[in-house]
């Protein structure tokens, strides 16, 4: 299985409830 999406280096290794890099996790934390 090929990697379709990789986390950007700027994104810290933290558990996300949604796909990493998208703004859903930011909205969820507010």
SVG drawing of the C-alpha trace seen along z (x, -y; Angstrom):
<svg xmlns="http://www.w3.org/2000/svg" viewBox="-14 -28 24 30">
<polyline fill="none" stroke="black" stroke-width="0.4" points="0.0,0.0 1.6,-3.3 1.6,-6.3 -0.9,-8.8 -0.5,-11.5 2.4,-12.2 2.4,-14.6 4.3,-17.8 7.4,-18.2 5.9,-21.3 3.1,-19.2 4.1,-17.8 3.6,-14.2 0.4,-14.5 -2.7,-12.4 -5.3,-13.9 -9.0,-13.2 -9.0,-14.0 -6.6,-13.8 -3.3,-15.5 -2.7,-18.8 -6.4,-19.8 -8.1,-22.5 -10.6,-20.2 -8.3,-19.3 -7.7,-23.1 -11.4,-23.7 -12.0,-20.7 -9.5,-22.1 -11.2,-25.5"/>
</svg>
